[in-house]
């Protein structure tokens, strides 16, 4: 059990001391790195003269300590496992600290560590204190100078933040490089990299005419997988200049890829460190989704240069200030360089599956949390993805130009500062002369708002009234909620599929009639009525267009109306939403049917709706693919109570099988049309065609026909790209076969860690019998390591979080397997253990027998001696549900 006390947002106080300059020197050694730290410190205004200086530090060996050049006697300071305290400090001083650390033993991958014989750092959120004593909090911003010293043969590349200002040779085969970062930054943005790396270089000329070097560093042998990442960085630079007027501010922008990394990537100033997953790609090793992910993540970390680095967080409760805003920016970038509608649907689908479940579960918390035990546990779907939806609502309410005005004012006011979510909201409000006080509730209230909407047609008046009621369910620590400020985008569609002009009655809106066919209703009350007048017919409402707010919505659509919207709505999200709602309705009904012991049966109307989609070649293939994909089991589980997850998974498969039989000819015809043998290219048109082709293939794989097996084997064998090869292999394995292809795949790609991760994940998520036994066996595979987060995510997390059929086996073996791995991982890397522990979050949703088994495993984990605060917090909150 942990003894750590919760940190509360309302307890925030400004730092007693500030740091003006930091001069760091690293003498790098795998087991004994010497860190010399020279700090120029001054007392903050309003701080009493007798206030001690308390520096953060963990796992450090202190060699020496000097204040203004004089050694400090042991009686002048105190140390414990988390801090160094100096009782008597002058108003301004120079503090010199020399510490030693052992990077090779650092399996937490926080602070300074070794991966593949190279040095890397990860300092967000509180990793810098594992490198040297410091005021390791985001509101202390200083200018850093860093000198790296290392063996020039073993570590020829020495990188840090800022601009490279000097280099030279030293004795004993060593060399040094000096870096100066001219911009103030908090310690969480510090970074260094040292090792045998090679670089791919390019350049970008900014709008003002400056030339910026773009460099991507990787291990030797991986340079051929870097062009896409380099291109992504250059696209992001140009986009940020054109969309927000933001130029890069250093001489060089550097990306470094590392295989041992807890996160996707990190935005350290000028030196972004990436998980190899989001850098390395070429067609025969990476899927279309991998290429898309690289575009998105490279852009995300680059955009942080302004939204996170130049303007940063006052404290960690404001984490969404930088993350939610930057996720919104990277989503907009992905929309502009690809398909806006497909990007939006994919983002919403993930939000609903993961963040809505988080909002409804024991880990629910506001976008700006009120307290935490371990900050690493708040790098969540709520902070990132719901936070991005909050930012998107500003843009929806204010319009693109209004949002840009708000962004410009935000940077004008706060460049070089550490600020809050309220500061961002104030900039949006002030720049547009609007009141956004009620909108602040999106930061403070947890839970997903629900809109219950009714429509009433008045034939005599030729008017249509929408009654909208909003509510938010109770969440841990928040039972009663106030009504939110919610933008609801809508249109009304006539029976020919044409959107109608929307004229609100003066009684409900008090504004002049217009001819707009889409409106944003601003909801502010528990219940509101909106009447639309001068309509030629009874319309079908298209609601929550483009997913204008992160809410759930209920409207009594008939099946026929959903099919109508699927085929006629001019808003791509609303069209997909109709298909998704129809499928959810069907799947839940069939689950109830199966629970009663009756046979699963897909109505002809549902099959006919899907058939219509397949027979419309003019539709975007990527959108059709999304509409044909049935809701995932984890999302359906959230729509039901006391669920038998195994039965639910079986029902889903039976529905897919019946659809495959009903649509066999259309699926096969569309597959053959799209399987045209063109050489692989990563572009929008080809990605869309491949996505629909492989959705058709996945359905066909449900058919118990020799033809299907031949089709899958042929696609696997002839594919010239990883997207098609992996799609075929996944389908083969789910059919209970594919052993020869699995062996071939492993033999071919045994030297490529990222491709082997796909091989692990494919087997971990398989629905075939014996999957858990196979996963347990794969733990001993030479390519697997429990110390590597990518491997853990690919094999263990994939099984526990993405395979409800086998994870929820009635015997409880899946739960015991997860608990064993969580306990084992907690001693190695608490962050990864805590994230894996979220597989137990929704234990109260399953049936009573499974509920008891899951609770017992949670209690077993919690009872472990020495459990980290990371895992303890997740498990304790889950048990409190």
LUMFISE-377292 format. One record per residue (C-alpha): residue in three letters; z, y, x. Coordinates in steps of 0.001 Angstrom, whole numbers, plus 524288, in hexadecimal, padded with zeros to 5 digits. Example, Ala and Ser with C-alpha at 12.3 -4.5 7.8 and 13.67 -1.06 7.14 Angstrom:
% residues 2
ALA81E787EE6C8300C/SER81BE47FBDC83566/
This chain:
% residues 881
UNK800008000080000/UNK7FC9480D7280518/UNK8069A8182780734/UNK7FC848230D806EB/UNK7FF2782E0A7FD4B/UNK7F4D6832FD7F3E9/UNK7EE0B83FAB7F799/UNK7ECFA8494D7EC3A/UNK7E301854027EA46/UNK7ECD585DB07E4DB/UNK7F4FD85C517F145/UNK7EA468625D7F98E/UNK7EEA586CCD8032C/UNK7E6778740180D22/UNK7E7AC86F3D81B3D/UNK7F2E087545822E3/UNK7EA1D8761582EE6/UNK7DB94877D683111/UNK7D3048734883C52/UNK7C90987CC7841A5/UNK7C2B58747584C4F/UNK7C2C68665085087/UNK7BE6D861B785DFC/UNK7BD73852F885E88/UNK7BA8F84A3F86A26/UNK7B88483B9A868C6/UNK7B8C78323287444/UNK7B2F2826B886D0F/UNK7B795818E286F7B/UNK7B6F480DB5865B8/UNK7C56F80A7E866A3/UNK7CB3A816D586C9C/UNK7C4B4823A6868C3/UNK7CB6282FFD86D9E/UNK7CAAF83BA38645E/UNK7CE058494086963/UNK7CFFF852E885E6C/UNK7D1C38618E86090/UNK7D5368690985429/UNK7D5C1877BA85229/UNK7DFE6878CD84745/UNK7E5208843883F7E/UNK7EF5188531834E2/UNK7E9BC887728275B/UNK7ECE58940882038/UNK7F9818932181890/UNK7FEDA887C482085/UNK80CDE8895D8251A/UNK80EB888A41833E8/UNK817B387E688343B/UNK80DE58758F82D4A/UNK80AF886986835A6/UNK7FD2486538838EE/UNK7FA7A857BA8334D/UNK7EE45850E58385B/UNK7E8C78445A832AC/UNK7E70E8388683B70/UNK7E66E829C6839AC/UNK7E5DC81EDA843B3/UNK7E5798282F84F44/UNK7EB29826BD85CE2/UNK7EFF88341C86151/UNK7EDB6836C086FD1/UNK7F12D8451F870EB/UNK7F4308513386909/UNK7F37F85F5586DB4/UNK7F63486C1A866C6/UNK7EFF18781D86CF7/UNK7EE34870958799F/UNK7FC3086BA487AD6/UNK7FFB385D5687882/UNK807E485B9286C4F/UNK814848540C86E94/UNK8172B84889865A9/UNK821FD8503B85F0E/UNK8182385A6285A45/UNK8109E8515185150/UNK8121E8455C848AA/UNK808AA83A47845ED/UNK807CF82FF083B8A/UNK7FCF3826A283768/UNK7F5F38315682FBC/UNK7F8B483E5183674/UNK7FC74846AE84211/UNK805D3851F283F16/UNK8086885D8B84802/UNK8142A8652F8433A/UNK812648722484A5A/UNK804CE8781484A3C/UNK800AB885E984DFA/UNK7F7F088D8F844BB/UNK7EC1788A3C84D28/UNK7EB6987F8985758/UNK7E2E48761F85EE6/UNK7E7128681685D06/UNK7E1B785D8F86611/UNK7E30784F6386215/UNK7DE848434786956/UNK7DE6183676861E3/UNK7D8BC828DC863BD/UNK7D2B181FDF85998/UNK7CD1F8122085963/UNK7C00C812D985224/UNK7BD0080458853C1/UNK7C8E68006284BBD/UNK7C5E0809C3840A2/UNK7C122800B2835C8/UNK7C3D480AD282B2D/UNK7B7868122082FB8/UNK7BECF81EF282DD3/UNK7C063827FB83976/UNK7B9E5823C38463B/UNK7B4F7815C184696/UNK7AB5480CC584D66/UNK79FB880642846C2/UNK795C47FE3184E39/UNK79AE68037785B20/UNK798E4811B3856D6/UNK7A2DD81C1D852E7/UNK7A3048223484563/UNK7AC5282A4A83D41/UNK7AF7782B7982ED3/UNK7B9158365282BC5/UNK7B8008388D81D12/UNK7C18C838DB816F6/UNK7CCBD83759820B4/UNK7C6DE830CB82C99/UNK7C7EB83BEA83666/UNK7D698839C58375C/UNK7D37D82C7C83D3E/UNK7CC81833728487F/UNK7D60383E4F84C19/UNK7E1318462E84670/UNK7DBEF850C283D7A/UNK7DD6085805830A2/UNK7D50084DD082A0F/UNK7D2AD8548C81D08/UNK7C60985A63817BC/UNK7CB1A8686581654/UNK7CD39869E282504/UNK7BFE586DDC82A5B/UNK7BD7E86FFE838E4/UNK7B27E8712D842C5/UNK7B0FD864C984ACB/UNK7AC4F862D0858B4/UNK7AB298549985CD8/UNK7A8DF84EAB86A3F/UNK7A5BF8402D86B14/UNK7A77A838B2877DE/UNK7A2F782AA187944/UNK79C488209B881D3/UNK78E0E824D888246/UNK788AB816FF882A2/UNK79093811D68772A/UNK7904181E6F86F3E/UNK78422826518729E/UNK7844282D7C86586/UNK78FD083695862E8/UNK78F8183E0F85604/UNK798A98470E84E99/UNK7986285241844D5/UNK790B785EC9846BA/UNK787618624C851A5/UNK7863785BA685EED/UNK7898D8660286922/UNK78B5B85E84875D8/UNK78AD18516C87CDC/UNK78CE284C0488A66/UNK79020840AF8935D/UNK79DB983CEE8980B/UNK7A4238337A8A171/UNK7A590824C689F35/UNK79883823FB89801/UNK79CEA82CC688CFA/UNK7963B8383388630/UNK79A25842D387CB0/UNK7942884A6387154/UNK799D48567F86AF7/UNK797CB85A5085CBC/UNK79B6586710855F4/UNK79BF78687084737/UNK79AEA876F3843F4/UNK79F8A87515835FD/UNK7AD8687329831B3/UNK7B02F865E982BED/UNK7BBB385D51827EE/UNK7BEFF851938305B/UNK7B96A847DF8269D/UNK7ABD384C9882AAA/UNK7ADD48499783911/UNK7A55383EF083EE3/UNK7A18A838AB84BA4/UNK7982982DC484F01/UNK7965F8276185C57/UNK78E5181BBA8605D/UNK78159815778634E/UNK778F981B41858C2/UNK76AD081F3A8576F/UNK7659782A7F84F51/UNK759E882DDF84700/UNK757B583C928472D/UNK750138462483F02/UNK7518E8546983B4E/UNK7524F85D2182F72/UNK74E7786B6882EE8/UNK75740872BE8257F/UNK752D787D0D81BE8/UNK757808878282566/UNK74F90881A783084/UNK75A3187A998383D/UNK756E186D4583DFB/UNK7614C862FA83B99/UNK76122855F4842D8/UNK762EB84A0C83A26/UNK7682183E2F84180/UNK76B798309283C6B/UNK77339827D7845BE/UNK773858190C84472/UNK775FF80D1F84CC3/UNK76A6D808C485541/UNK760CB8008E84D85/UNK762318084C840F2/UNK759748140284388/UNK74E8380E6583B23/UNK757BD80F4982F6B/UNK75A8981DE6830E8/UNK74E678255382C21/UNK752AD8258581DF4/UNK7600B82B3682138/UNK759D9835BC829BC/UNK750608393481EDB/UNK75B868395C814FB/UNK763168432C81D3C/UNK7576984C3181E54/UNK754CD84B6080FAD/UNK762FE84EA880CDC/UNK762A285A65815EC/UNK7569985FF480F64/UNK75BA085D2D801AB/UNK768A3863FF8040E/UNK7619687010808F7/UNK75870870687FD42/UNK7625286CFD7F2A5/UNK76E91873EC7F77F/UNK76A3E87C9C802C0/UNK772D08753C80C61/UNK76E548736981A7B/UNK7742786AA3824CB/UNK77CA68724182E4B/UNK77D0286A8C83B26/UNK772C18678484580/UNK772A9858E9842CA/UNK775488504983717/UNK77989842B583B63/UNK77AD3835E38340A/UNK7812182A0B83A64/UNK780DD81C628346A/UNK78C5E81303835FA/UNK78E158057683026/UNK79CFC805FF82F12/UNK79FD4810D482563/UNK7A8BA811F78198F/UNK79FFE81B5F8122E/UNK7919A81DE780FDE/UNK791368297B81924/UNK7991E8352C81DBE/UNK795138437D81E5E/UNK79BA98476182B2E/UNK79684854B982F04/UNK78943852CD83595/UNK78C3D84483838D8/UNK78B2183C2282CB5/UNK78F9782E1D82EB6/UNK7890682451825A6/UNK78A9E81657821C9/UNK77E6D80F78826F4/UNK77B4780BE4818C5/UNK7777681A0B81644/UNK76F3581C238227B/UNK767D480FDA82654/UNK75C0D80C0081E30/UNK74E55806C181EE2/UNK746CA7FF8A81447/UNK7496B7F1B1818E5/UNK758207F3F481A2B/UNK75B617FE0D80FA8/UNK7592E7FE6380108/UNK75450809CB7F903/UNK7627480C147F531/UNK7662E80CBE80396/UNK75BD18170F80653/UNK7606281EBA7FA80/UNK76E7F81D8E7FEFC/UNK76B16822F280C5E/UNK7646782EB980635/UNK7704C831367FDCA/UNK77B0C82F24807DC/UNK774418367B812E0/UNK77268841D180982/UNK78078840E2804E0/UNK7863F841D881280/UNK77CDF84C9281685/UNK780048548580A4E/UNK78E67853AB80DDE/UNK78B8485D138190D/UNK78D46867DF80F0B/UNK7943986148803B2/UNK79F5F85B3E80B4A/UNK79E948606D81929/UNK79BCD86F0781875/UNK7A3FB86F6B80BFD/UNK7AE1B8649A80BDB/UNK7B9D885FE5803F8/UNK7C6F9866BA80425/UNK7CDA98599080237/UNK7C98584BB97FF1B/UNK7CBED84D767F092/UNK7BFC3856017F0E7/UNK7B77984ADF7F66D/UNK7ADA784BCD7EB4F/UNK7AB31859F57EF10/UNK7A2C3854CC7FA15/UNK79F8B8470A7F59F/UNK79C37849517E75C/UNK79426855457EAF2/UNK78CFC84E3A7F5DA/UNK78A47842277ED8B/UNK7842484B3C7E385/UNK77BEF851477EE42/UNK777588442E7F38F/UNK7741783F7D7E5C5/UNK76BF384B9D7E37C/UNK765278496E7F084/UNK7622683B437ECF3/UNK75D0E83FC57DFBC/UNK7540E849C47E5F0/UNK74E3E840897F00E/UNK74D42834F97E6B4/UNK74DC68328E7D818/UNK7577E83BA67D190/UNK758F8833387C57A/UNK75ABF8266C7CCD9/UNK7648682C8A7D642/UNK76C4D832027CAEA/UNK76CC8825277C3A5/UNK770C781D8F7CFBE/UNK77BB7827307D295/UNK780A8826D97C488/UNK780368181A7C40E/UNK788A68171D7D03A/UNK791EB821987CB2F/UNK7940081A487BE80/UNK795D380D267C4DB/UNK79F898116C7CF3C/UNK7A51F81EF77CC71/UNK7A6EC81D167BDDD/UNK7AE408107C7C0E4/UNK7B691817F37CAB7/UNK7B9598225A7C068/UNK7BD88817D47B6CB/UNK7C5E9810287C058/UNK7D2A1810E47C7E8/UNK7CCC5819057D2F6/UNK7C850823E97C9C3/UNK7CA2D831737CF8F/UNK7C46F83F007CDC0/UNK7B91B8440F7D5D1/UNK7C39484C237DC91/UNK7CF08842917DD94/UNK7DD0F846F27DBF3/UNK7E31083DB27E5F4/UNK7E0098328E7EF2B/UNK7E71E828DE7F7A0/UNK7DBAD8264A800C6/UNK7D07C8300E8014D/UNK7C68B825A08050C/UNK7C80C820307F749/UNK7C28A82C967F14B/UNK7B4E182ADE7F6AF/UNK7B1958261F7E91F/UNK7A6DA825DA7DF03/UNK7AE678303F7D79D/UNK7AF27839D87E2E4/UNK7A112837AF7E71C/UNK798DC833F77DB52/UNK7A07A839EA7D021/UNK7A287845967D904/UNK793C4846C47DA72/UNK79240846627CBAF/UNK79BF4851987CA98/UNK79386859717D3FF/UNK78761855A57CC59/UNK78D9F85AFF7BFFB/UNK78EAD868557C68A/UNK77FFD867AC7C8CE/UNK77DC08632C7BAC2/UNK785FB86E2D7B516/UNK7813B878ED7BE36/UNK7733D874AB7C0B8/UNK76D10872BB7CE17/UNK76CB78813C7D13F/UNK77AA48834A7CCB2/UNK77F55877E27D4C1/UNK7787187D5E7E0BF/UNK77F0C88A827DE8A/UNK78C15883797DE34/UNK7891087C1B7EABD/UNK784FF888957F1B5/UNK7919E88F5C7EDCF/UNK799958836A7F1CE/UNK7941C883D27FFAD/UNK7951F8929580077/UNK7A37C892247FCE0/UNK7A7F48860B8040B/UNK79F8B8833081009/UNK7A8B887E9481AC4/UNK7B3F587C3281162/UNK7BB7A870C280BA4/UNK7BBBA872A67FCEC/UNK7BDF486C137EFB9/UNK7B696867197E3EF/UNK7BB738732B7DCC5/UNK7B4C487BD57E6CF/UNK7A7E2875007E41B/UNK7A9A0876627D571/UNK7AD00884C37D711/UNK7A083887277DECB/UNK79876880C07D411/UNK79F40888B37C979/UNK79EFB895B77D098/UNK790D5894A07D4DA/UNK78CAB892517C6CD/UNK796C689A9C7BF99/UNK79B8888F247B76F/UNK7A8E0889947B43B/UNK7AAB887BE97B9C7/UNK7B97987AFC7B815/UNK7B8AD86F787AEAB/UNK7AF06868C57B7A1/UNK7BA298677A7C18E/UNK7BF3585BF87B977/UNK7B46B8539F7BF71/UNK7BC0A854797CC35/UNK7C988851D17C6B0/UNK7C7E3847F07BB9A/UNK7C4F2839BF7BE86/UNK7BD75830C27B57B/UNK7AFE28309B7AF8F/UNK7AE4C839827A3B8/UNK7A8DC832E8797A1/UNK79FE88399578DDF/UNK79F6F8340E78024/UNK79399839FC77970/UNK78EFA8392676B6A/UNK7824D83E5D765D4/UNK77FE7842D1757DF/UNK772A08463375200/UNK77244850337470F/UNK7657084E1374001/UNK7660A85A0373753/UNK7695D8635674279/UNK7607185C9174C2C/UNK76BB985CC1755D4/UNK772A28531175E82/UNK781068541376226/UNK7875584DBC76DEC/UNK7961284C2976DB1/UNK79B63849FC77B65/UNK7A92F8455877DFF/UNK7AE378443578BE5/UNK7B9CF83C9D79115/UNK7BED28379879E1A/UNK7C69A82AEC79EF4/UNK7D3F282AD47A5A0/UNK7D41A827FE7B430/UNK7DF648254A7BD9C/UNK7E82B8313D7BD9D/UNK7DFD68386D7B391/UNK7E19E834B07A568/UNK7DDB3840F479E05/UNK7D112848017A17F/UNK7CB678552C79DEA/UNK7BD56856827991B/UNK7B3508582F7A3E5/UNK7A815861AB7A5C0/UNK79C94858307A46C/UNK78E0085B367A4EF/UNK786CA8528479B3E/UNK77802852C779CE1/UNK7706584E8B790E2/UNK7636C84E75789E4/UNK75F5684A8877C22/UNK7533E841EC77B11/UNK74A798401B76F57/UNK744E28331876AFC/UNK7387283546772DC/UNK740908364577F26/UNK73F4B8450478081/UNK74B0B84D88783F0/UNK74E03857D2779A2/UNK751388664077B8F/UNK75FF2867B277B51/UNK7653E872DF77336/UNK773DA8734177198/UNK7791F8794A76527/UNK77F508869A766F8/UNK78BD18812876121/UNK78D498775F76C23/UNK7876587EDB77784/UNK7858A88D1177410/UNK778E888E1577B98/UNK76AC1890BB7786C/UNK76171885BC7753C/UNK758B3880E578016/UNK74E75876A7782E4/UNK7555F86F1478DC6/UNK754CB8606A78BFB/UNK760AE85D8979468/UNK76DDC8644679428/UNK77AA5863A979B80/UNK7860B863A779214/UNK792A98680E7989A/UNK79DC286004792EA/UNK7AB51866087940E/UNK7B3178611578864/UNK7B817853FF78387/UNK7AE478548C77864/UNK7A23485D16776C7/UNK796AE85D8F76D59/UNK788E2861F67709C/UNK77EA6863BD76606/UNK77024864417692A/UNK7678086A9475EED/UNK7592A86BA275AF4/UNK7562B85D8575E6C/UNK74A23856EA7589B/UNK750518496B757AF/UNK75C578412775A0B/UNK75CC68409B768FC/UNK761B183698772A5/UNK76B2583D3A77C13/UNK7691E83B8B78AB1/UNK776C183D8F7902D/UNK77C8B83FD079D9A/UNK76F14841DF7A357/UNK76E408404F7B203/UNK77C8083C237B0EA/UNK7811984A3A7AFDB/UNK78F8B8469B7B139/UNK7974583ABA7B63C/UNK79BC8836307A8D1/UNK79A8C82A8A79FF1/UNK793C382CD979308/UNK79360825F8785F9/UNK78907828CF77BBA/UNK785B081F567709E/UNK777BC81C84774AB/UNK771078114B76DCE/UNK769B580747775E4/UNK75CF380D14770FC/UNK7610D81AA577584/UNK76456815917830A/UNK7570580F0978403/UNK750DD81BBE77F54/UNK757B78238278A0F/UNK7541C8192E7942E/UNK745C681B537915D/UNK74503829B578D72/UNK74FA3831F1793BF/UNK74A0783B7379DB4/UNK756B183B947A5A1/UNK7563F830267AF26/UNK764F082E817AF8C/UNK7660982E907A0BA/UNK75B198248079FEB/UNK7621481BA97A993/UNK76EF681E397A2B0/UNK7695F81956795E6/UNK7650280CBD79C6B/UNK7722B80B417A312/UNK779C880DA079682/UNK77161803D078F4B/UNK773B67F9C179A07/UNK7826A7FC4479A6F/UNK783117FAA078BAC/UNK77B8D7EDDA78C9F/UNK7835B7E85E79801/UNK7908A7EB64791EA/UNK78C3C7E55A7850E/UNK7875B7D92078BE5/UNK794117D80379379/UNK79B747D85578688/UNK792187CE0D78159/UNK7946F7C53C78D1E/UNK7A32C7C71578BFF/UNK7A2517C19F77E36/UNK79B247B5CD78395/UNK78DE87B9B877E13/UNK781117B98A7855E/UNK77C257C5CA78C10/UNK76FDB7CB10785B9/UNK767EA7D70C78947/UNK762437DE2577D5C/UNK7538D7DF4977D0F/UNK754B97EE0377B95/UNK75B3A7EEE1788DD/UNK750D97E67E78F4F/UNK7465A7EE7C788A4/UNK74C127FB1E78E13/UNK74B847F5A079BD4/UNK73DDF7F0697995E/UNK739687FE12795B1/UNK73E81803537A295/UNK7373F7F8FB7AA5A/UNK72A987FBB77A31B/UNK72A8180A5F7A5F1/UNK7241780C097B351/UNK7249C81ADC7B206/UNK7337C81ABE7B33F/UNK739CA81CC67C08E/UNK73BC680EE07C5BF/UNK748D2812A57CBBE/UNK74DC5817A97BEA3/UNK7490880B5A7B7C0/UNK75001803207C1F7/UNK75CB880A597BF6A/UNK75B2D808D07B0AF/UNK758C17FA387B208/UNK764D07F7E37BA4B/UNK76FFA7F3337B1C7/UNK77D7C7F9477B368/UNK785647F2D37BE21/UNK791067EA397BAEB/UNK79AD47F3A27C113/UNK796317FE857B816/UNK796677F5BA7AC23/UNK7A4267F1617AF75/UNK7A8887FF797AD69/UNK7A30E7FF4F79F8B/UNK7AB397F38D79B67/UNK7B9737EF6279AD4/UNK7BFE87E2CA79FB9/UNK7B32D7DE5F7A5AF/UNK7AFEC7D1047AAE0/UNK7A7647D5FF7B61F/UNK7A1487C8B37B88B/UNK79CED7C7567AA7F/UNK797DC7D54C7AADB/UNK78FCA7D23E7B6FA/UNK78A7D7C6027B07E/UNK786A47CDB27A464/UNK77F967D7947ACDB/UNK777DF7CCC67B34C/UNK7748C7C66E7A64A/UNK76F837D3607A107/UNK7672F7D5147AD28/UNK761CE7C7537AB95/UNK75E1F7C9A079D64/UNK757A67D6877A0B0/UNK7501B7CFEF7AB9C/UNK74B147C58D7A246/UNK747877CF81797DB/UNK740937D87C7A16D/UNK73AFB7CE587AAA5/UNK72CB87D2347A966/UNK72F4D7E0E17AA5C/UNK738757DF2C7B5F8/UNK72ED77D6957BD2F/UNK723517DF767BA44/UNK72A977EBA27BEC4/UNK72F797E4AD7CAF1/UNK721C57E08C7CE9D/UNK71C7C7EE4B7CC49/UNK726BB7F42D7D532/UNK7261E7E98C7DF8D/UNK719667EEF87E4DA/UNK71B207EB997F332/UNK71ABA7F9A37F81A/UNK720FD7FBB18057A/UNK72EDE800E5804AC/UNK7314980F738046E/UNK73DC58167E800CD/UNK73921820757F6F9/UNK73C76823A47E8EB/UNK7310C81C937E2A8/UNK732D780FFB7EA4A/UNK7419980FEF7E8C0/UNK73FF7811347DA05/UNK73602806237D97B/UNK73E7D7FD277E1C8/UNK74A6D7FFE07D97A/UNK743B87FBAD7CCDE/UNK73CD47F0567D371/UNK749B17EAC67D82C/UNK750927ECEC7CB30/UNK745B37E4E57C4F0/UNK7474B7DAA27CF84/UNK755F37DA1D7CD35/UNK753D87D7687BEC0/UNK749827CD257C195/UNK753217C6727CABB/UNK75B5A7C3527BEBA/UNK750CD7BA277B9DA/UNK752AD7ABD57BD10/UNK7449D7AA0D7C13E/UNK73E647A5317CDA4/UNK735277B0C37CD05/UNK740957BA127CEE7/UNK745B77B2EF7DAC8/UNK738447B36B7E0E8/UNK7372F7C1E87DDC5/UNK7441F7C4D97E467/UNK741317BC917F056/UNK733DE7C2DF7F1D7/UNK739487D0BE7F10C/UNK743B77CD7B7FB08/UNK739E27C7A280454/UNK72F587D21080333/UNK737987DE6580212/UNK734ED7E8AE80C6D/UNK741817EFFD80944/UNK74FF17ED778073F/UNK74FFF7F2857F934/UNK747017E7BD7F442/UNK74C597DD417FD37/UNK75A647DF877F941/UNK756FD7E0497EABB/UNK750867D2F87EB74/UNK75B847CCF87F365/UNK765F07D2217EA20/UNK75EFF7CC467DE7E/UNK75D197BF467E572/UNK76B837BE777E8E3/UNK76FE57C2047DB14/UNK7678B7B6CA7D60C/UNK76F947ADAE7DE7D/UNK765507ABE97E902/UNK7600F7B38A7F460/UNK767257ABD87FEFA/UNK75B2D7AAFB80790/UNK7588F7B971805F4/UNK766DD7BCE9808B1/UNK766337B5468155C/UNK759497BB95818F0/UNK75EA77C91D815F8/UNK76AB17C71381E6F/UNK762A97C18A829A1/UNK759027CCC98291D/UNK7630E7D7B58284F/UNK76ED67D23182F7B/UNK76DE97DD3383971/UNK76DC97E84C82F74/UNK77B6B7EB5882A6A/UNK777117F34D81EAB/UNK76D747E90D819EA/UNK777CD7DE8981B67/UNK780967E6F7812C9/UNK776577E5778081D/UNK776897D6C880A49/UNK785517D67A808D7/UNK785397DF0C7FCA6/UNK77A867D7427F613/UNK782997CAD17F710/UNK78F497D1927F363/UNK789807D6BD7E6B1/UNK782427CA4C7E2FF/UNK785387C43C7D5CF/UNK782AB7B6527DA4D/UNK78E0F7AC957DA58/UNK7964A7ABBC7E6A0/UNK794987B9F47EA68/UNK7A2DE7BBED7EE40/UNK7A27F7B0017F715/UNK796477B5357FD7A/UNK79C937C2897FF73/UNK7A86E7BC30805B7/UNK79F967B48980EB2/UNK798117C0DF81259/UNK7A4B27C7268172A/UNK7A2F17BE6182309/UNK794BC7C20C82545/UNK792087C79F832DE/UNK78C147D3D582CD0/UNK798597D6CF824E0/UNK7A4257DE5D829B2/UNK7AFFC7E268821BD/UNK7B15C7EE3E82AAC/UNK7A4237F3BA826B1/UNK7A4817FB3B819B6/UNK7961F7F8CC816FE/UNK798407EA25817CF/UNK7A4357EACD80F17/UNK79CBE7F2B780507/UNK790EA7E9B9805A8/UNK798347DCF7803DA/UNK7A60F7DECA7FEB8/UNK7A4E97EB557F6CF/UNK797D27E7057F13D/UNK79E107DA957EC2B/UNK7AA607E0F97E6DC/UNK7A4497ED347E102/UNK796767E9117DD69/UNK7976A7DACC7D952/UNK79F877DA487CCDC/UNK79AA57CC9D7C9BA/UNK7A1487C6747D586/UNK7ABC87D0607D8E0/UNK7B1837CE557CB4E/UNK7B0F97BF747CBE0/UNK7BB137BA187C267/UNK7C2137B2987CD3D/UNK7C5F87BF687D3DD/UNK7C0487BB867E109/UNK7B83E7C7FD7E1A7/UNK7C47A7D0307DFEA/UNK7CBEA7C8957EA46/UNK7C0777CA067F3A9/UNK7C0627D8C17F195/UNK7CF0F7D9FC7F389/UNK7CE927D20280011/UNK7C3E97DAA6805A2/UNK7CADE7E73C80191/UNK7D7477E2FB80878/UNK7CFA67DEE58147D/UNK7C7C17EB78814DB/UNK7D3817F431812D2/UNK7D8577F10082073/UNK7CB007F4308263B/UNK7C57A7FF8281E65/UNK7CDDA804A081324/UNK7C2F880D3380D9F/UNK7B9FF801A380B81/UNK7C51C7F95880625/UNK7C8B4803D27FC3C/UNK7BAAE805297F78F/UNK7B9A97F6807F5DF/UNK7C6577F6927EE15/UNK7BF997FE5C7E367/UNK7B9817F1837DEF5/UNK7C64B7EF6E7D792/UNK7C6397FCBB7D0E7/UNK7C18B7F80B7C39E/UNK7CA3D7EC1B7C2A9/UNK7CF2F7F0697B546/UNK7C14E7EF8B7AFAB/UNK7BFFE7E0D77B140/UNK7C5697D5FB7A8BB/UNK7D3D87D2627A968/UNK7D2BD7C6927B263/UNK7CADE7CDE37BC95/UNK7D38C7D9BB7BAF5/UNK7DF507D1C67BF31/UNK7D8207CC6D7CB00/UNK7D3A27D9E87CF78/UNK7E1107DFD97CDA2/UNK7E7217D5127D5D2/UNK7DDB97D7DE7E105/UNK7E0977E6707E040/UNK7EF137E3867E119/UNK7ECBD7DA8C7ECB8/UNK7E5717E5537F3E5/UNK7EFC47EF847F0DA/UNK7FAA17E6A97F5D9/UNK7F4987E57680364/UNK7FD097EB1180E3E/UNK7F7217F69781564/UNK7ECD07F95F80B2C/UNK7E58B805F780E3F/UNK7E72B8120D805A0/UNK7D89381106802A6/UNK7D96C8039B7FC59/UNK7E719805897F6E5/UNK7E2BB8114E7EEFA/UNK7D6FC80A6D7E8F2/UNK7DE837FE0F7E5A4/UNK7EA5F805337E047/UNK7E22580D7E7D72F/UNK7DAB78017D7D28F/UNK7E7547FA607CF54/UNK7EC448061F7C7C6/UNK7E0D1805547BE5E/
